[in-house]
Amino acid sequence: MNVIFLILIGVAAGALSGMGIGGGAVLIPALTLIFGQSQHAAQNINLVYFIPTAAFAVAIHAKGGQIQKEILPKLIMGGIIGAVAGALIALNLEADTLRQIFAIFLLVMGFSEFFKKVEKRG
């Protein structure tokens, strides 16, 4: 694997994460389509990648006073429950099914972001 290419994919995923879109939209397809990783492995790598990027984003937003601390415990608990449930479901799905679900998720999120931007402009 070309190290420079991997770094560029990491930069693109990080930039998307910083914009709030999510780096997995770049990272998972790149890992599966370009580098031949299985869907399960790519999603696992994405989860490991998410930890430092999320921690950095939280630090930046906290410094800017953009975090509502009173709702954090509920969000964190919901996130933990969702992550465990999602991991258990993903482990029991075939790679093709997981890939299709992820593709649908990306399409829905893409349309959602597109129409959100159109709504703000109009």
N, CA, C and O atoms as a printed pandas DataFrame, in Angstrom:
     atom_number atom_name residue_name chain_id  residue_number  x_coord  y_coord  z_coord
0              1         N          MET        A               1    0.833   -1.186    0.000
1              2        CA          MET        A               1    0.000    0.000    0.000
2              3         C          MET        A               1    0.877    1.248    0.000
3              4         O          MET        A               1    1.890    1.324    0.696
4              5         N          ASN        A               2    0.470    2.185   -0.772
5              6        CA          ASN        A               2    1.197    3.435   -0.867
6              7         C          ASN        A               2    0.894    4.284    0.369
7              8         O          ASN        A               2   -0.254    4.671    0.590
8              9         N          VAL        A               3    1.905    4.571    1.163
9             10        CA          VAL        A               3    1.742    5.297    2.419
10            11         C          VAL        A               3    1.185    6.698    2.175
11            12         O          VAL        A               3    0.343    7.172    2.937
12            13         N          ILE        A               4    1.648    7.357    1.123
13            14        CA          ILE        A               4    1.167    8.711    0.832
14            15         C          ILE        A               4   -0.327    8.669    0.510
15            16         O          ILE        A               4   -1.081    9.537    0.948
16            17         N          PHE        A               5   -0.752    7.671   -0.247
17            18        CA          PHE        A               5   -2.162    7.531   -0.589
18            19         C          PHE        A               5   -3.001    7.294    0.674
19            20         O          PHE        A               5   -4.089    7.852    0.811
20            21         N          LEU        A               6   -2.499    6.475    1.581
21            22        CA          LEU        A               6   -3.199    6.240    2.844
22            23         C          LEU        A               6   -3.313    7.532    3.659
23            24         O          LEU        A               6   -4.357    7.810    4.250
24            25         N          ILE        A               7   -2.249    8.305    3.685
25            26        CA          ILE        A               7   -2.268    9.585    4.414
26            27         C          ILE        A               7   -3.292   10.532    3.790
27            28         O          ILE        A               7   -4.031   11.204    4.510
28            29         N          LEU        A               8   -3.341   10.590    2.458
29            30        CA          LEU        A               8   -4.314   11.454    1.780
30            31         C          LEU        A               8   -5.748   11.031    2.094
31            32         O          LEU        A               8   -6.612   11.884    2.299
32            33         N          ILE        A               9   -6.005    9.745    2.133
33            34        CA          ILE        A               9   -7.341    9.256    2.498
34            35         C          ILE        A               9   -7.647    9.648    3.942
35            36         O          ILE        A               9   -8.767   10.053    4.254
36            37         N          GLY        A              10   -6.654    9.527    4.822
37            38        CA          GLY        A              10   -6.832    9.937    6.215
38            39         C          GLY        A              10   -7.129   11.421    6.346
39            40         O          GLY        A              10   -7.964   11.824    7.156
40            41         N          VAL        A              11   -6.444   12.236    5.547
41            42        CA          VAL        A              11   -6.679   13.688    5.563
42            43         C          VAL        A              11   -8.097   13.992    5.073
43            44         O          VAL        A              11   -8.800   14.806    5.670
44            45         N          ALA        A              12   -8.512   13.342    3.995
45            46        CA          ALA        A              12   -9.867   13.569    3.472
46            47         C          ALA        A              12  -10.916   13.143    4.497
47            48         O          ALA        A              12  -11.895   13.854    4.722
48            49         N          ALA        A              13  -10.710   11.988    5.112
49            50        CA          ALA        A              13  -11.649   11.520    6.137
50            51         C          ALA        A              13  -11.661   12.465    7.332
51            52         O          ALA        A              13  -12.719   12.743    7.896
52            53         N          GLY        A              14  -10.492   12.958    7.718
53            54        CA          GLY        A              14  -10.416   13.903    8.833
54            55         C          GLY        A              14  -11.095   15.222    8.524
55            56         O          GLY        A              14  -11.761   15.799    9.384
56            57         N          ALA        A              15  -10.929   15.706    7.290
57            58        CA          ALA        A              15  -11.581   16.956    6.892
58            59         C          ALA        A              15  -13.100   16.804    6.933
59            60         O          ALA        A              15  -13.802   17.693    7.415
60            61         N          LEU        A              16  -13.603   15.685    6.429
61            62        CA          LEU        A              16  -15.054   15.448    6.482
62            63         C          LEU        A              16  -15.532   15.331    7.918
63            64         O          LEU        A              16  -16.610   15.817    8.258
64            65         N          SER        A              17  -14.731   14.686    8.765
65            66        CA          SER        A              17  -15.095   14.576   10.178
66            67         C          SER        A              17  -15.177   15.953   10.813
67            68         O          SER        A              17  -16.084   16.232   11.597
68            69         N          GLY        A              18  -14.226   16.809   10.471
69            70        CA          GLY        A              18  -14.208   18.162   11.013
70            71         C          GLY        A              18  -15.403   18.984   10.578
71            72         O          GLY        A              18  -15.823   19.896   11.289
72            73         N          MET        A              19  -15.955   18.671    9.410
73            74        CA          MET        A              19  -17.134   19.384    8.922
74            75         C          MET        A              19  -18.428   18.795    9.472
75            76         O          MET        A              19  -19.512   19.324    9.227
76            77         N          GLY        A              20  -18.309   17.698   10.214
77            78        CA          GLY        A              20  -19.489   17.085   10.806
78            79         C          GLY        A              20  -20.169   16.062    9.922
79            80         O          GLY        A              20  -21.239   15.561   10.268
80            81         N          ILE        A              21  -19.576   15.745    8.799
81            82        CA          ILE        A              21  -20.191   14.790    7.870
82            83         C          ILE        A              21  -19.832   13.364    8.258
83            84         O          ILE        A              21  -20.668   12.466    8.162
84            85         N          GLY        A              22  -18.620   13.152    8.687
85            86        CA          GLY        A              22  -18.173   11.824    9.079
86            87         C          GLY        A              22  -17.151   11.285    8.105
87            88         O          GLY        A              22  -17.405   11.203    6.904
88            89         N          GLY        A              23  -16.011   10.925    8.618
89            90        CA          GLY        A              23  -14.926   10.429    7.792
90            91         C          GLY        A              23  -15.166    9.047    7.224
91            92         O          GLY        A              23  -14.523    8.654    6.251
92            93         N          GLY        A              24  -16.088    8.301    7.826
93            94        CA          GLY        A              24  -16.388    6.962    7.330
94            95         C          GLY        A              24  -16.915    6.963    5.911
95            96         O          GLY        A              24  -16.807    5.959    5.206
96            97         N          ALA        A              25  -17.484    8.082    5.486
97            98        CA          ALA        A              25  -17.988    8.194    4.120
98            99         C          ALA        A              25  -16.865    8.085    3.099
99           100         O          ALA        A              25  -17.108    7.695    1.956
100          101         N          VAL        A              26  -15.648    8.419    3.488
101          102        CA          VAL        A              26  -14.480    8.280    2.619
102          103         C          VAL        A              26  -13.680    7.043    3.010
103          104         O          VAL        A              26  -13.260    6.264    2.155
104          105         N          LEU        A              27  -13.478    6.878    4.299
105          106        CA          LEU        A              27  -12.581    5.836    4.797
106          107         C          LEU        A              27  -13.064    4.418    4.469
107          108         O          LEU        A              27  -12.286    3.601    3.977
108          109         N          ILE        A              28  -14.319    4.125    4.734
109          110        CA          ILE        A              28  -14.810    2.755    4.518
110          111         C          ILE        A              28  -14.805    2.378    3.039
111          112         O          ILE        A              28  -14.290    1.312    2.703
112          113         N          PRO        A              29  -15.356    3.203    2.128
113          114        CA          PRO        A              29  -15.260    2.825    0.706
114          115         C          PRO        A              29  -13.817    2.694    0.218
115          116         O          PRO        A              29  -13.508    1.798   -0.568
116          117         N          ALA        A              30  -12.933    3.580    0.678
117          118        CA          ALA        A              30  -11.533    3.494    0.257
118          119         C          ALA        A              30  -10.907    2.187    0.723
119          120         O          ALA        A              30  -10.203    1.523   -0.039
120          121         N          LEU        A              31  -11.162    1.823    1.961
121          122        CA          LEU        A              31  -10.570    0.589    2.486
122          123         C          LEU        A              31  -11.112   -0.651    1.782
123          124         O          LEU        A              31  -10.366   -1.599    1.541
124          125         N          THR        A              32  -12.405   -0.654    1.449
125          126        CA          THR        A              32  -12.987   -1.840    0.806
126          127         C          THR        A              32  -12.707   -1.878   -0.690
127          128         O          THR        A              32  -12.308   -2.915   -1.220
128          129         N          LEU        A              33  -12.912   -0.764   -1.370
129          130        CA          LEU        A              33  -12.797   -0.763   -2.828
130          131         C          LEU        A              33  -11.361   -0.667   -3.323
131          132         O          LEU        A              33  -10.998   -1.321   -4.301
132          133         N          ILE        A              34  -10.544    0.139   -2.661
133          134        CA          ILE        A              34   -9.179    0.358   -3.135
134          135         C          ILE        A              34   -8.187   -0.620   -2.502
135          136         O          ILE        A              34   -7.310   -1.159   -3.178
136          137         N          PHE        A              35   -8.343   -0.839   -1.193
137          138        CA          PHE        A              35   -7.357   -1.656   -0.486
138          139         C          PHE        A              35   -7.817   -3.073   -0.197
139          140         O          PHE        A              35   -7.082   -3.843    0.422
140          141         N          GLY        A              36   -9.027   -3.437   -0.634
141          142        CA          GLY        A              36   -9.493   -4.817   -0.547
142          143         C          GLY        A              36   -9.798   -5.338    0.851
143          144         O          GLY        A              36   -9.834   -6.550    1.062
144          145         N          GLN        A              37  -10.018   -4.443    1.806
145          146        CA          GLN        A              37  -10.376   -4.881    3.154
146          147         C          GLN        A              37  -11.820   -5.383    3.145
147          148         O          GLN        A              37  -12.629   -4.938    2.330
148          149         N          SER        A              38  -12.140   -6.298    4.040
149          150        CA          SER        A              38  -13.523   -6.744    4.158
150          151         C          SER        A              38  -14.360   -5.615    4.751
151          152         O          SER        A              38  -13.828   -4.706    5.389
152          153         N          GLN        A              39  -15.663   -5.680    4.535
153          154        CA          GLN        A              39  -16.540   -4.647    5.066
154          155         C          GLN        A              39  -16.438   -4.572    6.584
155          156         O          GLN        A              39  -16.414   -3.484    7.158
156          157         N          HIS        A              40  -16.378   -5.742    7.235
157          158        CA          HIS        A              40  -16.270   -5.770    8.696
158          159         C          HIS        A              40  -14.960   -5.115    9.162
159          160         O          HIS        A              40  -14.954   -4.325   10.107
160          161         N          ALA        A              41  -13.861   -5.452    8.491
161          162        CA          ALA        A              41  -12.565   -4.875    8.875
162          163         C          ALA        A              41  -12.560   -3.360    8.659
163          164         O          ALA        A              41  -12.062   -2.612    9.500
164          165         N          ALA        A              42  -13.114   -2.913    7.534
165          166        CA          ALA        A              42  -13.135   -1.480    7.245
166          167         C          ALA        A              42  -13.953   -0.721    8.289
167          168         O          ALA        A              42  -13.552    0.358    8.727
168          169         N          GLN        A              43  -15.076   -1.268    8.682
169          170        CA          GLN        A              43  -15.897   -0.598    9.686
170          171         C          GLN        A              43  -15.231   -0.629   11.052
171          172         O          GLN        A              43  -15.383    0.312   11.831
172          173         N          ASN        A              44  -14.501   -1.687   11.358
173          174        CA          ASN        A              44  -13.739   -1.727   12.614
174          175         C          ASN        A              44  -12.631   -0.677   12.610
175          176         O          ASN        A              44  -12.426    0.022   13.602
176          177         N          ILE        A              45  -11.917   -0.570   11.488
177          178        CA          ILE        A              45  -10.862    0.437   11.375
178          179         C          ILE        A              45  -11.465    1.829   11.532
179          180         O          ILE        A              45  -10.885    2.687   12.197
180          181         N          ASN        A              46  -12.626    2.056   10.922
181          182        CA          ASN        A              46  -13.298    3.343   11.028
182          183         C          ASN        A              46  -13.643    3.671   12.479
183          184         O          ASN        A              46  -13.510    4.818   12.904
184          185         N          LEU        A              47  -14.081    2.678   13.231
185          186        CA          LEU        A              47  -14.412    2.923   14.643
186          187         C          LEU        A              47  -13.170    3.313   15.438
187          188         O          LEU        A              47  -13.234    4.206   16.283
188          189         N          VAL        A              48  -12.049    2.659   15.180
189          190        CA          VAL        A              48  -10.798    3.001   15.866
190          191         C          VAL        A              48  -10.345    4.401   15.449
191          192         O          VAL        A              48   -9.864    5.174   16.278
192          193         N          TYR        A              49  -10.498    4.722   14.170
193          194        CA          TYR        A              49  -10.148    6.041   13.649
194          195         C          TYR        A              49  -11.024    7.120   14.289
195          196         O          TYR        A              49  -10.562    8.233   14.540
196          197         N          PHE        A              50  -12.272    6.790   14.549
197          198        CA          PHE        A              50  -13.242    7.745   15.079
198          199         C          PHE        A              50  -12.875    8.243   16.476
199          200         O          PHE        A              50  -13.130    9.403   16.797
200          201         N          ILE        A              51  -12.291    7.403   17.297
201          202        CA          ILE        A              51  -12.024    7.764   18.694
202          203         C          ILE        A              51  -11.155    9.025   18.814
203          204         O          ILE        A              51  -11.579    9.975   19.472
204          205         N          PRO        A              52   -9.957    9.078   18.205
205          206        CA          PRO        A              52   -9.163   10.306   18.368
206          207         C          PRO        A              52   -9.775   11.515   17.653
207          208         O          PRO        A              52   -9.676   12.637   18.148
208          209         N          THR        A              53  -10.407   11.296   16.490
209          210        CA          THR        A              53  -10.995   12.447   15.802
210          211         C          THR        A              53  -12.171   13.009   16.589
211          212         O          THR        A              53  -12.347   14.226   16.654
212          213         N          ALA        A              54  -12.972   12.142   17.183
213          214        CA          ALA        A              54  -14.099   12.614   18.000
214          215         C          ALA        A              54  -13.605   13.323   19.252
215          216         O          ALA        A              54  -14.161   14.349   19.646
216          217         N          ALA        A              55  -12.566   12.785   19.880
217          218        CA          ALA        A              55  -12.022   13.419   21.083
218          219         C          ALA        A              55  -11.492   14.819   20.758
219          220         O          ALA        A              55  -11.700   15.762   21.522
220          221         N          PHE        A              56  -10.815   14.942   19.632
221          222        CA          PHE        A              56  -10.297   16.245   19.225
222          223         C          PHE        A              56  -11.443   17.218   18.932
223          224         O          PHE        A              56  -11.392   18.382   19.329
224          225         N          ALA        A              57  -12.483   16.731   18.230
225          226        CA          ALA        A              57  -13.639   17.584   17.915
226          227         C          ALA        A              57  -14.343   18.045   19.187
227          228         O          ALA        A              57  -14.746   19.204   19.285
228          229         N          VAL        A              58  -14.495   17.153   20.155
229          230        CA          VAL        A              58  -15.135   17.523   21.425
230          231         C          VAL        A              58  -14.305   18.595   22.130
231          232         O          VAL        A              58  -14.859   19.555   22.666
232          233         N          ALA        A              59  -12.991   18.438   22.132
233          234        CA          ALA        A              59  -12.121   19.431   22.781
234          235         C          ALA        A              59  -12.259   20.801   22.122
235          236         O          ALA        A              59  -12.334   21.818   22.812
236          237         N          ILE        A              60  -12.292   20.830   20.803
237          238        CA          ILE        A              60  -12.424   22.097   20.070
238          239         C          ILE        A              60  -13.781   22.745   20.367
239          240         O          ILE        A              60  -13.858   23.943   20.638
240          241         N          HIS        A              61  -14.846   21.941   20.313
241          242        CA          HIS        A              61  -16.186   22.485   20.564
242          243         C          HIS        A              61  -16.355   22.914   22.024
243          244         O          HIS        A              61  -17.031   23.903   22.305
244          245         N          ALA        A              62  -15.753   22.183   22.940
245          246        CA          ALA        A              62  -15.830   22.562   24.362
246          247         C          ALA        A              62  -15.109   23.889   24.584
247          248         O          ALA        A              62  -15.590   24.756   25.314
248          249         N          LYS        A              63  -13.962   24.035   23.951
249          250        CA          LYS        A              63  -13.193   25.279   24.079
250          251         C          LYS        A              63  -13.993   26.461   23.537
251          252         O          LYS        A              63  -13.897   27.572   24.057
252          253         N          GLY        A              64  -14.781   26.215   22.494
253          254        CA          GLY        A              64  -15.597   27.263   21.903
254          255         C          GLY        A              64  -16.931   27.454   22.614
255          256         O          GLY        A              64  -17.739   28.282   22.193
256          257         N          GLY        A              65  -17.172   26.704   23.683
257          258        CA          GLY        A              65  -18.407   26.839   24.442
258          259         C          GLY        A              65  -19.635   26.339   23.697
259          260         O          GLY        A              65  -20.745   26.811   23.942
260          261         N          GLN        A              66  -19.447   25.396   22.798
261          262        CA          GLN        A              66  -20.542   24.911   21.970
262          263         C          GLN        A              66  -21.129   23.581   22.428
263          264         O          GLN        A              66  -21.859   22.936   21.676
264          265         N          ILE        A              67  -20.824   23.171   23.634
265          266        CA          ILE        A              67  -21.331   21.891   24.135
266          267         C          ILE        A              67  -22.296   22.162   25.283
267          268         O          ILE        A              67  -21.978   22.881   26.231
268          269         N          GLN        A              68  -23.468   21.576   25.176
269          270        CA          GLN        A              68  -24.470   21.687   26.246
270          271         C          GLN        A              68  -24.213   20.546   27.227
271          272         O          GLN        A              68  -24.657   19.418   27.011
272          273         N          LYS        A              69  -23.501   20.845   28.295
273          274        CA          LYS        A              69  -23.039   19.819   29.224
274          275         C          LYS        A              69  -24.171   19.077   29.923
275          276         O          LYS        A              69  -23.985   17.939   30.353
276          277         N          GLU        A              70  -25.336   19.698   30.045
277          278        CA          GLU        A              70  -26.439   19.044   30.749
278          279         C          GLU        A              70  -27.017   17.847   29.980
279          280         O          GLU        A              70  -27.628   16.966   30.585
280          281         N          ILE        A              71  -26.831   17.806   28.667
281          282        CA          ILE        A              71  -27.362   16.674   27.909
282          283         C          ILE        A              71  -26.303   15.610   27.607
283          284         O          ILE        A              71  -26.621   14.552   27.065
284          285         N          LEU        A              72  -25.053   15.891   27.955
285          286        CA          LEU        A              72  -23.968   14.947   27.670
286          287         C          LEU        A              72  -24.173   13.544   28.241
287          288         O          LEU        A              72  -23.988   12.571   27.511
288          289         N          PRO        A              73  -24.550   13.397   29.520
289          290        CA          PRO        A              73  -24.698   12.030   30.043
290          291         C          PRO        A              73  -25.696   11.185   29.248
291          292         O          PRO        A              73  -25.452   10.003   29.008
292          293         N          LYS        A              74  -26.807   11.780   28.843
293          294        CA          LYS        A              74  -27.804   11.038   28.058
294          295         C          LYS        A              74  -27.257   10.684   26.678
295          296         O          LYS        A              74  -27.464    9.573   26.190
296          297         N          LEU        A              75  -26.566   11.622   26.058
297          298        CA          LEU        A              75  -25.991   11.346   24.742
298          299         C          LEU        A              75  -24.914   10.268   24.812
299          300         O          LEU        A              75  -24.853    9.382   23.960
300          301         N          ILE        A              76  -24.076   10.353   25.827
301          302        CA          ILE        A              76  -23.011    9.356   25.973
302          303         C          ILE        A              76  -23.607    7.971   26.223
303          304         O          ILE        A              76  -23.171    6.991   25.619
304          305         N          MET        A              77  -24.587    7.888   27.100
305          306        CA          MET        A              77  -25.214    6.594   27.379
306          307         C          MET        A              77  -25.893    6.043   26.124
307          308         O          MET        A              77  -25.768    4.858   25.814
308          309         N          GLY        A              78  -26.615    6.912   25.401
309          310        CA          GLY        A              78  -27.252    6.478   24.159
310          311         C          GLY        A              78  -26.234    6.024   23.133
311          312         O          GLY        A              78  -26.454    5.040   22.427
312          313         N          GLY        A              79  -25.114    6.740   23.046
313          314        CA          GLY        A              79  -24.054    6.365   22.113
314          315         C          GLY        A              79  -23.434    5.022   22.442
315          316         O          GLY        A              79  -23.153    4.225   21.547
316          317         N          ILE        A              80  -23.219    4.769   23.726
317          318        CA          ILE        A              80  -22.645    3.484   24.143
318          319         C          ILE        A              80  -23.610    2.344   23.827
319          320         O          ILE        A              80  -23.211    1.315   23.281
320          321         N          ILE        A              81  -24.878    2.538   24.173
321          322        CA          ILE        A              81  -25.885    1.497   23.901
322          323         C          ILE        A              81  -25.992    1.252   22.394
323          324         O          ILE        A              81  -26.042    0.106   21.947
324          325         N          GLY        A              82  -26.028    2.345   21.609
325          326        CA          GLY        A              82  -26.116    2.212   20.160
326          327         C          GLY        A              82  -24.897    1.532   19.558
327          328         O          GLY        A              82  -25.022    0.721   18.640
328          329         N          ALA        A              83  -23.723    1.861   20.071
329          330        CA          ALA        A              83  -22.490    1.259   19.552
330          331         C          ALA        A              83  -22.438   -0.241   19.839
331          332         O          ALA        A              83  -22.062   -1.032   18.973
332          333         N          VAL        A              84  -22.814   -0.624   21.051
333          334        CA          VAL        A              84  -22.813   -2.049   21.402
334          335         C          VAL        A              84  -23.850   -2.796   20.569
335          336         O          VAL        A              84  -23.563   -3.862   20.025
336          337         N          ALA        A              85  -25.058   -2.235   20.469
337          338        CA          ALA        A              85  -26.116   -2.889   19.685
338          339         C          ALA        A              85  -25.710   -2.988   18.218
339          340         O          ALA        A              85  -25.880   -4.035   17.593
340          341         N          GLY        A              86  -25.172   -1.899   17.670
341          342        CA          GLY        A              86  -24.743   -1.906   16.273
342          343         C          GLY        A              86  -23.629   -2.909   16.008
343          344         O          GLY        A              86  -23.629   -3.590   14.983
344          345         N          ALA        A              87  -22.679   -2.998   16.937
345          346        CA          ALA        A              87  -21.575   -3.962   16.778
346          347         C          ALA        A              87  -22.099   -5.396   16.805
347          348         O          ALA        A              87  -21.678   -6.230   16.003
348          349         N          LEU        A              88  -23.012   -5.677   17.722
349          350        CA          LEU        A              88  -23.574   -7.033   17.804
350          351         C          LEU        A              88  -24.365   -7.380   16.543
351          352         O          LEU        A              88  -24.294   -8.505   16.049
352          353         N          ILE        A              89  -25.107   -6.422   16.035
353          354        CA          ILE        A              89  -25.859   -6.661   14.795
354          355         C          ILE        A              89  -24.893   -6.873   13.634
355          356         O          ILE        A              89  -25.046   -7.819   12.862
356          357         N          ALA        A              90  -23.893   -5.990   13.510
357          358        CA          ALA        A              90  -22.940   -6.078   12.401
358          359         C          ALA        A              90  -22.177   -7.406   12.400
359          360         O          ALA        A              90  -21.913   -7.976   11.342
360          361         N          LEU        A              91  -21.831   -7.886   13.582
361          362        CA          LEU        A              91  -21.099   -9.160   13.663
362          363         C          LEU        A              91  -21.920  -10.333   13.144
363          364         O          LEU        A              91  -21.366  -11.339   12.700
364          365         N          ASN        A              92  -23.229  -10.200   13.201
365          366        CA          ASN        A              92  -24.101  -11.292   12.773
366          367         C          ASN        A              92  -24.631  -11.122   11.354
367          368         O          ASN        A              92  -25.477  -11.903   10.918
368          369         N          LEU        A              93  -24.155  -10.124   10.632
369          370        CA          LEU        A              93  -24.575   -9.903    9.247
370          371         C          LEU        A              93  -23.484  -10.366    8.294
371          372         O          LEU        A              93  -22.294  -10.305    8.603
372          373         N          GLU        A              94  -23.917  -10.829    7.132
373          374        CA          GLU        A              94  -22.970  -11.159    6.074
374          375         C          GLU        A              94  -22.344   -9.858    5.567
375          376         O          GLU        A              94  -22.957   -8.795    5.660
376          377         N          ALA        A              95  -21.137   -9.942    5.037
377          378        CA          ALA        A              95  -20.428   -8.752    4.564
378          379         C          ALA        A              95  -21.222   -8.017    3.482
379          380         O          ALA        A              95  -21.277   -6.787    3.487
380          381         N          ASP        A              96  -21.838   -8.757    2.556
381          382        CA          ASP        A              96  -22.618   -8.103    1.497
382          383         C          ASP        A              96  -23.815   -7.347    2.063
383          384         O          ASP        A              96  -24.123   -6.246    1.606
384          385         N          THR        A              97  -24.479   -7.918    3.035
385          386        CA          THR        A              97  -25.626   -7.251    3.662
386          387         C          THR        A              97  -25.160   -5.996    4.385
387          388         O          THR        A              97  -25.793   -4.946    4.279
388          389         N          LEU        A              98  -24.072   -6.097    5.108
389          390        CA          LEU        A              98  -23.518   -4.949    5.824
390          391         C          LEU        A              98  -23.125   -3.850    4.836
391          392         O          LEU        A              98  -23.362   -2.670    5.094
392          393         N          ARG        A              99  -22.530   -4.232    3.713
393          394        CA          ARG        A              99  -22.137   -3.277    2.678
394          395         C          ARG        A              99  -23.368   -2.574    2.107
395          396         O          ARG        A              99  -23.348   -1.360    1.902
396          397         N          GLN        A             100  -24.435   -3.326    1.850
397          398        CA          GLN        A             100  -25.656   -2.730    1.309
398          399         C          GLN        A             100  -26.295   -1.765    2.306
399          400         O          GLN        A             100  -26.752   -0.689    1.920
400          401         N          ILE        A             101  -26.329   -2.136    3.560
401          402        CA          ILE        A             101  -26.885   -1.249    4.592
402          403         C          ILE        A             101  -26.061    0.033    4.674
403          404         O          ILE        A             101  -26.616    1.125    4.795
404          405         N          PHE        A             102  -24.740   -0.100    4.609
405          406        CA          PHE        A             102  -23.876    1.075    4.662
406          407         C          PHE        A             102  -24.092    1.965    3.438
407          408         O          PHE        A             102  -24.108    3.189    3.560
408          409         N          ALA        A             103  -24.256    1.363    2.270
409          410        CA          ALA        A             103  -24.501    2.138    1.047
410          411         C          ALA        A             103  -25.814    2.915    1.155
411          412         O          ALA        A             103  -25.877    4.087    0.783
412          413         N          ILE        A             104  -26.849    2.268    1.658
413          414        CA          ILE        A             104  -28.137    2.948    1.849
414          415         C          ILE        A             104  -27.982    4.091    2.847
415          416         O          ILE        A             104  -28.509    5.183    2.636
416          417         N          PHE        A             105  -27.258    3.834    3.935
417          418        CA          PHE        A             105  -27.005    4.872    4.927
418          419         C          PHE        A             105  -26.308    6.077    4.293
419          420         O          PHE        A             105  -26.698    7.218    4.540
420          421         N          LEU        A             106  -25.277    5.829    3.476
421          422        CA          LEU        A             106  -24.566    6.931    2.822
422          423         C          LEU        A             106  -25.480    7.715    1.885
423          424         O          LEU        A             106  -25.413    8.943    1.835
424          425         N          LEU        A             107  -26.336    7.007    1.141
425          426        CA          LEU        A             107  -27.269    7.693    0.250
426          427         C          LEU        A             107  -28.250    8.567    1.026
427          428         O          LEU        A             107  -28.488    9.720    0.665
428          429         N          VAL        A             108  -28.811    8.013    2.084
429          430        CA          VAL        A             108  -29.770    8.776    2.898
430          431         C          VAL        A             108  -29.092   10.003    3.506
431          432         O          VAL        A             108  -29.643   11.103    3.470
432          433         N          MET        A             109  -27.904    9.813    4.061
433          434        CA          MET        A             109  -27.191   10.939    4.668
434          435         C          MET        A             109  -26.788   11.972    3.607
435          436         O          MET        A             109  -26.846   13.175    3.862
436          437         N          GLY        A             110  -26.386   11.514    2.434
437          438        CA          GLY        A             110  -26.024   12.427    1.356
438          439         C          GLY        A             110  -27.206   13.282    0.924
439          440         O          GLY        A             110  -27.086   14.499    0.785
440          441         N          PHE        A             111  -28.359   12.632    0.712
441          442        CA          PHE        A             111  -29.556   13.381    0.347
442          443         C          PHE        A             111  -29.965   14.332    1.466
443          444         O          PHE        A             111  -30.374   15.464    1.208
444          445         N          SER        A             112  -29.857   13.875    2.690
445          446        CA          SER        A             112  -30.212   14.704    3.840
446          447         C          SER        A             112  -29.341   15.961    3.890
447          448         O          SER        A             112  -29.855   17.065    4.070
448          449         N          GLU        A             113  -28.049   15.800    3.734
449          450        CA          GLU        A             113  -27.131   16.946    3.748
450          451         C          GLU        A             113  -27.386   17.868    2.561
451          452         O          GLU        A             113  -27.356   19.091    2.699
452          453         N          PHE        A             114  -27.638   17.276    1.393
453          454        CA          PHE        A             114  -27.891   18.084    0.197
454          455         C          PHE        A             114  -29.133   18.949    0.387
455          456         O          PHE        A             114  -29.100   20.154    0.138
456          457         N          PHE        A             115  -30.222   18.333    0.826
457          458        CA          PHE        A             115  -31.455   19.092    0.967
458          459         C          PHE        A             115  -31.411   20.061    2.143
459          460         O          PHE        A             115  -32.092   21.086    2.126
460          461         N          LYS        A             116  -30.624   19.750    3.155
461          462        CA          LYS        A             116  -30.437   20.687    4.266
462          463         C          LYS        A             116  -29.734   21.946    3.749
463          464         O          LYS        A             116  -30.106   23.058    4.121
464          465         N          LYS        A             117  -28.733   21.778    2.906
465          466        CA          LYS        A             117  -28.002   22.910    2.344
466          467         C          LYS        A             117  -28.905   23.714    1.411
467          468         O          LYS        A             117  -28.878   24.945    1.438
468          469         N          VAL        A             118  -29.709   23.030    0.579
469          470        CA          VAL        A             118  -30.623   23.706   -0.344
470          471         C          VAL        A             118  -31.641   24.515    0.446
471          472         O          VAL        A             118  -31.957   25.647    0.079
472          473         N          GLU        A             119  -32.157   23.937    1.533
473          474        CA          GLU        A             119  -33.142   24.611    2.373
474          475         C          GLU        A             119  -32.567   25.898    2.980
475          476         O          GLU        A             119  -33.249   26.921    3.034
476          477         N          LYS        A             120  -31.315   25.838    3.431
477          478        CA          LYS        A             120  -30.677   27.010    4.030
478          479         C          LYS        A             120  -30.446   28.113    3.009
479          480         O          LYS        A             120  -30.530   29.293    3.349
480          481         N          ARG        A             121  -30.154   27.749    1.754
481          482        CA          ARG        A             121  -29.918   28.735    0.710
482          483         C          ARG        A             121  -31.210   29.392    0.248
483          484         O          ARG        A             121  -31.238   30.584   -0.057
484          485         N          GLY        A             122  -32.304   28.587    0.198
485          486        CA          GLY        A             122  -33.584   29.065   -0.350
486          487         C          GLY        A             122  -34.325   29.843    0.627
487          488         O          GLY        A             122  -35.421   30.321    0.334
